[in-house]
Amino acid sequence: MRTLCRDLHYSIPFTVRINRGKLSLEGIAEKSMEFDAKKVVIIERWKRGLGKILFFNVEPHGLGGTPPIIYIYSVEFRRDFGEQMPKGWRIKSVAIAVSSKQNFEAEKLEKALSNFFTLPILSLEETVKRKYDAAMQILTDSLKRITITFKRIPEMVEVGPQISVWRLIWKLEK
């Protein structure tokens, strides 16, 4: 879990990583206010493994959940991409690169991540032209499984993390 948190911290600009430990959601809300953070991402265990990614807005009375909840099937970390990924390299600018073959869920996820992280959605060519460091891509395979991955620009090599999504929950229960 800590490796995934670190990898996402290196891959998404302007993020702060904090080890939660035994902090409650109220404790996380207080800590995020100390950093003047407006949004919080929590990676939790689920059924003894890497489990789910939760998104929250920081509100005056605590944390307010925002969809989707991403249940993780598997993860390939940045270290798994070997020499393609310079050790300690931090992405300074990232855009979401639109993929041509998408299903409705993947498009909805692109928009949700764009809104949450305030990232532009551009074509891959536009991402290269505007000189972003990396492109986040949300890909769908022939079985309609969704994968979130990061590619270094302009080389267009995958650098991780690569998150295979098991399922997405769009309606949050109170």
N, CA, C and O of each residue as an XYZ file, in Angstrom:
696
protein
N       0.811     -1.186      0.000
C       0.000      0.000      0.000
C       0.862      1.260      0.000
O       0.577      2.220     -0.716
N       1.905      1.244      0.802
C       2.777      2.418      0.864
C       3.486      2.647     -0.464
O       3.713      3.792     -0.857
N       3.838      1.567     -1.159
C       4.499      1.709     -2.462
C       3.551      2.350     -3.466
O       3.956      3.230     -4.225
N       2.301      1.920     -3.477
C       1.320      2.521     -4.385
C       1.117      3.996     -4.039
O       1.046      4.838     -4.935
N       1.024      4.313     -2.754
C       0.877      5.725     -2.345
C       2.068      6.549     -2.825
O       1.896      7.646     -3.357
N       3.271      6.019     -2.635
C       4.472      6.748     -3.058
C       4.481      6.920     -4.573
O       4.779      8.003     -5.077
N       4.150      5.842     -5.302
C       4.142      5.922     -6.764
C       3.136      6.955     -7.266
O       3.441      7.721     -8.180
N       1.943      6.984     -6.677
C       0.949      7.974     -7.087
C       1.405      9.386     -6.721
O       1.163     10.332     -7.470
N       2.060      9.526     -5.580
C       2.598     10.820     -5.154
C       3.631     11.331     -6.161
O       3.660     12.523     -6.465
N       4.477     10.439     -6.676
C       5.473     10.820     -7.678
C       4.838     11.065     -9.053
O       5.407     11.783     -9.875
N       3.678     10.481     -9.305
C       3.073     10.538    -10.636
C       2.036     11.651    -10.805
O       1.765     12.079    -11.927
N       1.461     12.114     -9.708
C       0.440     13.159     -9.792
C       1.000     14.412     -9.114
O       1.209     14.420     -7.901
N       1.239     15.459     -9.888
C       1.865     16.680     -9.345
C       1.040     17.338     -8.236
O      -0.178     17.174     -8.153
N       1.738     18.078     -7.401
C       1.134     18.893     -6.342
C       0.357     18.056     -5.320
O      -0.681     18.483     -4.815
N       0.867     16.872     -5.026
C       0.242     16.036     -4.011
C       1.176     15.926     -2.811
O       2.395     16.055     -2.930
N       0.572     15.685     -1.663
C       1.306     15.467     -0.424
C       0.942     14.066      0.054
O      -0.232     13.697      0.066
N       1.940     13.291      0.445
C       1.700     11.923      0.908
C       1.868     11.868      2.410
O       2.858     12.357      2.954
N       0.898     11.271      3.075
C       0.944     11.102      4.522
C       0.589      9.652      4.835
O      -0.382      9.116      4.301
N       1.376      9.022      5.699
C       1.015      7.686      6.157
C      -0.097      7.830      7.183
O       0.060      8.527      8.185
N      -1.208      7.176      6.933
C      -2.397      7.321      7.763
C      -2.210      6.696      9.136
O      -2.652      7.258     10.138
N      -1.572      5.559      9.191
C      -1.458      4.867     10.467
C      -2.835      4.526     10.991
O      -3.629      3.891     10.296
N      -3.124      4.944     12.213
C      -4.429      4.652     12.814
C      -5.327      5.886     12.866
O      -6.276      5.943     13.648
N      -5.017      6.869     12.025
C      -5.834      8.076     11.995
C      -7.252      7.753     11.541
O      -7.447      7.003     10.584
N      -8.231      8.314     12.223
C      -9.624      8.195     11.807
C      -9.864      9.152     10.647
O      -8.988      9.941     10.293
N     -11.041      9.079     10.062
C     -11.373     10.028      8.992
C     -11.373     11.463      9.524
O     -10.991     12.390      8.809
N     -11.798     11.648     10.772
C     -11.764     12.986     11.371
C     -10.319     13.464     11.511
O     -10.016     14.629     11.255
N      -9.427     12.553     11.921
C      -8.010     12.890     12.048
C      -7.391     13.245     10.709
O      -6.562     14.150     10.615
N      -7.802     12.521      9.672
C      -7.308     12.819      8.327
C      -7.811     14.183      7.874
O      -7.073     14.944      7.249
N      -9.074     14.494      8.189
C      -9.632     15.805      7.830
C      -8.842     16.919      8.512
O      -8.520     17.927      7.882
N      -8.528     16.743      9.799
C      -7.749     17.750     10.523
C      -6.357     17.907      9.919
O      -5.879     19.025      9.722
N      -5.708     16.773      9.626
C      -4.361     16.800      9.048
C      -4.386     17.493      7.684
O      -3.494     18.281      7.371
N      -5.402     17.201      6.879
C      -5.485     17.825      5.556
C      -5.710     19.331      5.665
O      -5.230     20.093      4.826
N      -6.429     19.758      6.681
C      -6.626     21.198      6.886
C      -5.315     21.874      7.273
O      -5.083     23.029      6.917
N      -4.449     21.154      8.007
C      -3.127     21.694      8.344
C      -2.323     21.987      7.080
O      -1.571     22.960      7.026
N      -2.487     21.142      6.067
C      -1.773     21.310      4.798
C      -2.545     22.182      3.814
O      -2.101     22.397      2.686
N      -3.706     22.685      4.244
C      -4.577     23.485      3.399
C      -5.005     22.701      2.153
O      -5.172     23.271      1.074
N      -5.177     21.389      2.321
C      -5.597     20.518      1.218
C      -7.107     20.599      1.040
O      -7.854     20.705      2.012
N      -7.536     20.547     -0.186
C      -8.966     20.591     -0.501
C      -9.522     19.198     -0.801
O     -10.729     18.966     -0.749
N      -8.601     18.276     -1.117
C      -9.015     16.925     -1.505
C      -8.088     15.898     -0.872
O      -6.922     16.178     -0.594
N      -8.630     14.700     -0.650
C      -7.874     13.620     -0.018
C      -8.157     12.330     -0.781
O      -9.293     12.052     -1.166
N      -7.094     11.547     -0.989
C      -7.229     10.213     -1.570
C      -6.752      9.226     -0.511
O      -5.669      9.381      0.053
N      -7.565      8.219     -0.250
C      -7.191      7.184      0.723
C      -7.139      5.843      0.001
O      -8.061      5.469     -0.724
N      -6.037      5.132      0.219
C      -5.914      3.780     -0.320
C      -6.064      2.838      0.858
O      -5.286      2.888      1.812
N      -7.070      1.978      0.785
C      -7.374      1.070      1.888
C      -7.167     -0.373      1.486
O      -7.211     -0.725      0.307
N      -6.942     -1.194      2.483
C      -6.939     -2.639      2.272
C      -8.381     -3.100      2.151
O      -9.294     -2.515      2.733
N      -8.558     -4.155      1.385
C      -9.878     -4.750      1.246
C      -9.659     -6.232      1.064
O      -8.966     -6.656      0.138
N     -10.234     -7.007      1.926
C     -10.059     -8.465      1.898
C      -8.580     -8.841      1.883
O      -8.151     -9.655      1.065
N      -7.811     -8.253      2.776
C      -6.397     -8.532      3.029
C      -5.426     -8.149      1.925
O      -4.254     -8.517      2.004
N      -5.849     -7.444      0.924
C      -4.921     -7.050     -0.140
C      -5.052     -5.576     -0.430
O      -5.809     -4.860      0.226
N      -4.294     -5.127     -1.435
C      -4.521     -3.771     -1.924
C      -5.973     -3.743     -2.299
O      -6.438     -4.621     -3.026
N      -6.681     -2.793     -1.843
C      -8.103     -2.916     -2.011
C      -8.801     -1.873     -2.808
O      -9.258     -2.126     -3.923
N      -8.888     -0.687     -2.240
C      -9.706      0.313     -2.914
C      -9.122      1.693     -2.734
O      -8.397      1.979     -1.781
N      -9.468      2.538     -3.690
C      -9.052      3.936     -3.671
C     -10.311      4.763     -3.450
O     -11.285      4.663     -4.196
N     -10.264      5.582     -2.406
C     -11.400      6.428     -2.036
C     -11.023      7.888     -2.244
O      -9.886      8.284     -1.986
N     -11.969      8.682     -2.708
C     -11.750     10.093     -2.977
C     -12.659     10.924     -2.064
O     -13.841     10.619     -1.907
N     -12.088     11.978     -1.465
C     -12.844     12.828     -0.552
C     -12.562     14.295     -0.838
O     -11.459     14.665     -1.240
N     -13.580     15.122     -0.623
C     -13.408     16.571     -0.589
C     -13.322     16.963      0.877
O     -14.059     16.429      1.706
N     -12.433     17.886      1.203
C     -12.310     18.368      2.579
C     -13.373     19.439      2.776
O     -13.395     20.453      2.078
N     -14.253     19.194      3.740
C     -15.344     20.115      4.030
C     -15.187     20.627      5.461
O     -14.467     20.015      6.251
N     -15.838     21.726      5.810
C     -15.679     22.283      7.163
C     -16.007     21.286      8.283
O     -15.424     21.352      9.365
N     -16.932     20.372      8.023
C     -17.340     19.413      9.056
C     -16.654     18.046      8.906
O     -17.007     17.103      9.614
N     -15.695     17.929      8.009
C     -14.978     16.652      7.842
C     -14.743     16.338      6.377
O     -14.574     17.238      5.554
N     -14.735     15.046      6.060
C     -14.497     14.601      4.690
C     -15.808     14.190      4.042
O     -16.612     13.471      4.637
N     -16.014     14.653      2.818
C     -17.189     14.265      2.053
C     -16.771     13.382      0.893
O     -16.007     13.809      0.028
N     -17.261     12.167      0.869
C     -16.896     11.217     -0.181
C     -17.371     11.670     -1.548
O     -18.429     12.286     -1.681
N     -16.582     11.360     -2.556
C     -16.938     11.694     -3.934
C     -16.671     10.462     -4.803
O     -15.646      9.800     -4.634
N     -17.572     10.152     -5.719
C     -17.369      8.956     -6.545
C     -16.251      9.139     -7.550
O     -15.907     10.272     -7.886
N     -15.681      8.064     -8.032
C     -16.022      6.678     -7.739
C     -15.152      6.108     -6.619
O     -14.165      6.714     -6.202
N     -15.542      4.945     -6.152
C     -14.647      4.115     -5.344
C     -14.043      3.136     -6.343
O     -14.764      2.463     -7.079
N     -12.726      3.064     -6.362
C     -12.033      2.179     -7.298
C     -11.562      0.944     -6.533
O     -10.724      1.046     -5.637
N     -12.098     -0.214     -6.886
C     -11.618     -1.476     -6.329
C     -10.497     -1.978     -7.229
O     -10.660     -2.078     -8.445
N      -9.361     -2.291     -6.621
C      -8.155     -2.651     -7.360
C      -8.073     -4.160     -7.545
O      -8.247     -4.927     -6.598
N      -7.803     -4.575     -8.788
C      -7.564     -5.985     -9.085
C      -6.090     -6.315     -8.900
O      -5.744     -7.292     -8.236
N      -5.216     -5.491     -9.497
C      -3.773     -5.693     -9.352
C      -3.050     -4.382     -9.636
O      -3.624     -3.442    -10.187
N      -1.760     -4.341     -9.243
C      -0.941     -3.147     -9.448
C       0.445     -3.568     -9.903
O       1.017     -4.530     -9.391
N       0.978     -2.832    -10.875
C       2.399     -2.923    -11.209
C       2.991     -1.589    -10.784
O       2.529     -0.530    -11.210
N       4.011     -1.647     -9.944
C       4.607     -0.441     -9.401
C       5.626      0.147    -10.365
O       6.014     -0.493    -11.342
N       6.051      1.358    -10.085
C       7.054      2.018    -10.929
C       8.336      1.191    -11.003
O       8.971      1.121    -12.055
N       8.712      0.572     -9.900
C       9.942     -0.226     -9.885
C       9.863     -1.420    -10.829
O      10.894     -1.923    -11.276
N       8.649     -1.880    -11.139
C       8.465     -3.021    -12.037
C       8.755     -2.668    -13.491
O       8.890     -3.558    -14.330
N       8.852     -1.382    -13.794
C       9.107     -0.954    -15.163
C      10.588     -0.764    -15.444
O      10.969     -0.333    -16.532
N      11.426     -1.086    -14.459
C      12.878     -1.144    -14.634
C      13.512      0.133    -15.115
O      13.246      1.214    -14.591
N      14.365     -0.003    -16.131
C      15.187      1.109    -16.625
C      14.374      2.207    -17.295
O      14.875      3.314    -17.495
N      13.125      1.914    -17.643
C      12.280      2.928    -18.274
C      11.961      4.057    -17.290
O      11.630      5.175    -17.685
N      12.071      3.731    -15.996
C      11.684      4.671    -14.959
C      12.897      5.090    -14.140
O      13.351      4.316    -13.297
N      13.441      6.294    -14.357
C      14.575      6.751    -13.545
C      14.183      6.807    -12.064
O      13.120      7.326    -11.723
N      15.025      6.281    -11.200
C      14.725      6.217     -9.769
C      14.518      7.627     -9.215
O      15.324      8.528     -9.445
N      13.416      7.793     -8.477
C      13.128      9.075     -7.839
C      12.597     10.152     -8.772
O      12.378     11.285     -8.343
N      12.384      9.813    -10.058
C      11.892     10.808    -11.009
C      10.454     11.178    -10.665
O       9.580     10.313    -10.594
N      10.223     12.439    -10.459
C       8.894     12.928    -10.111
C       8.303     13.652    -11.305
O       8.944     14.510    -11.912
N       7.088     13.299    -11.628
C       6.374     13.929    -12.729
C       5.935     15.325    -12.286
O       5.303     15.483    -11.242
N       6.274     16.330    -13.087
C       5.936     17.715    -12.736
C       4.662     18.202    -13.411
O       4.015     19.131    -12.930
N       4.300     17.568    -14.535
C       3.067     17.942    -15.225
C       2.493     16.698    -15.900
O       3.210     15.941    -16.553
N       1.202     16.507    -15.731
C       0.533     15.332    -16.302
C      -0.830     15.761    -16.842
O      -1.495     16.639    -16.291
N      -1.216     15.119    -17.922
C      -2.548     15.315    -18.494
C      -3.154     13.938    -18.704
O      -2.434     12.947    -18.828
N      -4.454     13.880    -18.744
C      -5.125     12.623    -19.053
C      -5.237     12.548    -20.564
O      -5.850     13.404    -21.200
N      -4.635     11.510    -21.130
C      -4.653     11.332    -22.584
C      -5.846     10.461    -22.960
O      -5.980      9.334    -22.484
N      -6.692     10.986    -23.802
C      -7.890     10.275    -24.245
C      -7.479      9.066    -25.074
O      -6.625      9.165    -25.954
N      -8.083      7.946    -24.789
C      -7.843      6.742    -25.578
C      -8.967      6.590    -26.585
O     -10.117      6.927    -26.302
N      -8.634      6.085    -27.752
C      -9.634      5.984    -28.815
C     -10.676      4.901    -28.527
O     -11.865      5.096    -28.780
N     -10.229      3.768    -28.001
C     -11.168      2.674    -27.729
C     -11.577      2.738    -26.263
O     -10.845      2.287    -25.382
N     -12.741      3.297    -26.015
C     -13.219      3.462    -24.651
C     -14.611      2.888    -24.513
O     -15.364      2.783    -25.481
N     -14.934      2.520    -23.293
C     -16.323      2.216    -22.994
C     -16.850      3.317    -22.074
O     -16.097      4.195    -21.653
N     -18.106      3.267    -21.775
C     -18.757      4.315    -20.988
C     -18.106      4.474    -19.618
O     -17.876      5.599    -19.174
N     -17.807      3.367    -18.942
C     -17.194      3.411    -17.605
C     -15.827      4.100    -17.643
O     -15.516      4.912    -16.772
N     -15.018      3.778    -18.645
C     -13.684      4.366    -18.760
C     -13.779      5.871    -19.014
O     -13.021      6.645    -18.430
N     -14.693      6.284    -19.870
C     -14.882      7.716    -20.137
C     -15.341      8.448    -18.881
O     -14.889      9.555    -18.589
N     -16.238      7.816    -18.153
C     -16.737      8.410    -16.914
C     -15.602      8.534    -15.883
O     -15.522      9.524    -15.156
N     -14.727      7.519    -15.830
C     -13.579      7.554    -14.929
C     -12.601      8.654    -15.339
O     -12.076      9.365    -14.482
N     -12.352      8.799    -16.638
C     -11.490      9.890    -17.127
C     -11.991     11.238    -16.631
O     -11.218     12.043    -16.112
N     -13.279     11.478    -16.789
C     -13.870     12.761    -16.384
C     -13.791     12.948    -14.871
O     -13.493     14.042    -14.392
N     -14.057     11.886    -14.125
C     -14.018     11.982    -12.660
C     -12.607     12.285    -12.165
O     -12.431     13.135    -11.291
N     -11.594     11.600    -12.712
C     -10.213     11.851    -12.299
C      -9.747     13.233    -12.751
O      -9.003     13.901    -12.033
N     -10.180     13.663    -13.933
C      -9.848     14.998    -14.427
C     -10.397     16.064    -13.481
O      -9.690     17.006    -13.124
N     -11.642     15.913    -13.083
C     -12.263     16.878    -12.173
C     -11.615     16.850    -10.797
O     -11.350     17.900    -10.210
N     -11.360     15.657    -10.282
C     -10.828     15.540     -8.929
C      -9.412     16.112     -8.829
O      -9.113     16.882     -7.916
N      -8.546     15.735     -9.768
C      -7.147     16.171     -9.720
C      -6.888     17.458    -10.511
O      -5.755     17.938    -10.552
N      -7.917     18.012    -11.131
C      -7.805     19.207    -11.965
C      -6.763     19.003    -13.063
O      -5.837     19.799    -13.220
N      -6.934     17.923    -13.813
C      -6.035     17.594    -14.920
C      -6.784     17.754    -16.235
O      -7.952     17.379    -16.328
N      -6.134     18.301    -17.248
C      -6.808     18.421    -18.545
C      -6.926     17.062    -19.230
O      -6.098     16.174    -19.029
N      -7.960     16.921    -20.035
C      -8.113     15.733    -20.877
C      -7.758     16.169    -22.292
O      -8.426     17.022    -22.877
N      -6.696     15.574    -22.837
C      -6.189     15.949    -24.158
C      -5.940     14.709    -24.993
O      -5.909     13.593    -24.476
N      -5.764     14.914    -26.285
C      -5.317     13.809    -27.129
C      -3.852     13.539    -26.795
O      -3.174     14.397    -26.230
N      -3.368     12.360    -27.139
C      -1.973     12.013    -26.883
C      -1.039     12.979    -27.619
O      -0.014     13.397    -27.080
N      -1.406     13.327    -28.855
C      -0.591     14.256    -29.644
C      -0.515     15.626    -28.975
O       0.548     16.244    -28.934
N      -1.642     16.094    -28.454
C      -1.695     17.396    -27.785
C      -0.872     17.372    -26.496
O      -0.239     18.367    -26.142
N      -0.883     16.251    -25.807
C      -0.089     16.101    -24.582
C       1.393     16.250    -24.891
O       2.126     16.897    -24.143
N       1.835     15.649    -25.999
C       3.236     15.755    -26.424
C       3.531     17.189    -26.853
O       4.553     17.759    -26.469
N       2.634     17.771    -27.648
C       2.836     19.112    -28.177
C       2.946     20.160    -27.064
O       3.729     21.104    -27.166
N       2.158     19.983    -26.008
C       2.176     20.946    -24.902
C       3.282     20.655    -23.877
O       3.382     21.327    -22.851
N       4.093     19.661    -24.167
C       5.282     19.324    -23.380
C       4.985     18.930    -21.931
O       5.664     19.374    -21.005
N       3.975     18.100    -21.751
C       3.734     17.520    -20.429
C       4.802     16.474    -20.159
O       5.340     15.881    -21.095
N       5.116     16.240    -18.889
C       6.080     15.206    -18.510
C       5.525     13.804    -18.750
O       6.250     12.885    -19.133
N       4.209     13.664    -18.512
C       3.611     12.326    -18.592
C       2.142     12.427    -18.969
O       1.515     13.483    -18.879
N       1.627     11.289    -19.393
C       0.203     11.167    -19.707
C      -0.379     10.039    -18.860
O       0.162      8.935    -18.805
N      -1.487     10.344    -18.208
C      -2.239      9.296    -17.531
C      -3.220      8.765    -18.564
O      -3.938      9.537    -19.199
N      -3.252      7.453    -18.732
C      -4.195      6.868    -19.679
C      -5.105      5.892    -18.964
O      -4.680      5.148    -18.080
N      -6.360      5.909    -19.360
C      -7.328      4.958    -18.856
C      -7.702      4.097    -20.044
O      -8.410      4.528    -20.954
N      -7.210      2.869    -20.012
C      -7.336      1.958    -21.145
C      -8.364      0.879    -20.854
O      -8.594      0.511    -19.702
N      -8.976      0.380    -21.916
C      -9.928     -0.715    -21.808
C      -9.482     -1.828    -22.735
O      -9.168     -1.583    -23.899
N      -9.451     -3.064    -22.219
C      -9.074     -4.190    -23.080
C     -10.306     -4.813    -23.726
O     -11.419     -4.315    -23.559
N     -10.108     -5.894    -24.456
C     -11.211     -6.522    -25.197
C     -12.294     -7.074    -24.269
O     -13.438     -7.241    -24.692
N     -11.953     -7.357    -23.022
C     -12.938     -7.846    -22.060
C     -13.550     -6.709    -21.237
O     -14.242     -6.948    -20.247
N     -13.286     -5.473    -21.661
C     -13.802     -4.258    -21.033
C     -13.264     -4.050    -19.618
O     -13.913     -3.410    -18.790
N     -12.064     -4.598    -19.343
C     -11.401     -4.333    -18.072
C     -10.652     -3.011    -18.194
O     -10.057     -2.716    -19.231
N     -10.686     -2.229    -17.138
C     -10.085     -0.895    -17.155
C      -8.723     -0.933    -16.464
O      -8.549     -1.569    -15.424
N      -7.764     -0.232    -17.072
C      -6.428     -0.083    -16.503
C      -6.057      1.392    -16.510
O      -6.250      2.088    -17.507
N      -5.522      1.862    -15.384
C      -5.007      3.232    -15.280
C      -3.493      3.122    -15.329
O      -2.895      2.375    -14.554
N      -2.871      3.862    -16.234
C      -1.422      3.771    -16.375
C      -0.828      5.137    -16.690
O      -1.542      6.062    -17.075
N       0.480      5.251    -16.523
C       1.190      6.495    -16.790
C       2.286      6.237    -17.815
O       3.009      5.245    -17.731
N       2.400      7.151    -18.795
C       3.448      7.044    -19.817
C       4.295      8.304    -19.798
O       3.776      9.417    -19.708
N       5.611      8.113    -19.883
C       6.537      9.235    -19.934
C       6.533      9.809    -21.343
O       6.523      9.073    -22.330
N       6.540     11.124    -21.421
C       6.526     11.824    -22.703
C       7.879     12.499    -22.885
O       8.425     12.984    -21.895
N       8.436     12.560    -24.039
C       7.911     12.189    -25.359
C       8.206     10.736    -25.748
O       7.795     10.300    -26.823
N       8.910      9.978    -24.896
C       9.305      8.616    -25.268
C       8.125      7.669    -25.423
O       8.222      6.664    -26.126
N       7.001      7.988    -24.766
C       5.798      7.163    -24.782
C       6.055      5.758    -24.233
O       5.540      4.771    -24.758
N       6.850      5.687    -23.180
C       7.077      4.413    -22.511
C       6.304      4.414    -21.200
O       6.214      5.426    -20.505
N       5.759      3.264    -20.892
C       4.999      3.124    -19.671
C       5.948      3.135    -18.474
O       6.952      2.422    -18.459
N       5.621      3.951    -17.472
C       6.500      4.083    -16.316
C       5.821      3.729    -14.994
O       6.479      3.674    -13.955
N       4.532      3.493    -15.027
C       3.827      3.080    -13.832
C       3.491      4.240    -12.907
O       3.969      5.356    -13.111
N       2.684      3.989    -11.908
C       2.090      2.699    -11.616
C       1.005      2.343    -12.630
O       0.442      3.210    -13.298
N       0.731      1.062    -12.723
C      -0.335      0.569    -13.589
C      -1.346     -0.111    -12.670
O      -1.030     -1.096    -12.002
N      -2.542      0.416    -12.645
C      -3.583     -0.077    -11.742
C      -4.672     -0.754    -12.567
O      -5.331     -0.113    -13.385
N      -4.855     -2.046    -12.346
C      -5.943     -2.781    -12.997
C      -7.159     -2.694    -12.088
O      -7.105     -3.054    -10.912
N      -8.254     -2.212    -12.656
C      -9.465     -1.954    -11.886
C     -10.351     -3.198    -11.893
O     -10.631     -3.771    -12.946
N     -10.782     -3.601    -10.710
C     -11.707     -4.729    -10.600
C     -13.134     -4.249    -10.830
O     -13.887     -4.843    -11.601
N     -13.500     -3.139    -10.134
C     -14.817     -2.546    -10.368
C     -14.833     -1.119     -9.858
O     -13.984     -0.706     -9.068
N     -15.824     -0.378    -10.331
C     -16.014      1.016     -9.931
C     -17.391      1.149     -9.288
O     -18.374      0.605     -9.792
N     -17.456      1.865     -8.189
C     -18.728      2.140     -7.526
C     -19.003      3.630     -7.682
O     -18.216      4.466     -7.239
N     -20.127      3.954     -8.316
C     -20.447      5.350     -8.604
C     -21.439      5.952     -7.614
O     -21.503      7.174     -7.473
N     -22.215      5.109     -6.924
C     -23.166      5.616     -5.931
C     -22.593      5.353     -4.553
O     -22.358      4.207     -4.169
N     -22.370      6.430     -3.814
C     -21.820      6.293     -2.481
C     -22.969      6.257     -1.465
O     -23.902      7.058     -1.523
N     -22.870      5.314     -0.549
C     -23.883      5.206      0.505
C     -23.426      6.006      1.707
O     -22.232      6.076      2.001
N     -24.366      6.601      2.391
C     -24.022      7.418      3.565
C     -23.926      6.573      4.790
O     -23.645      7.086      5.873
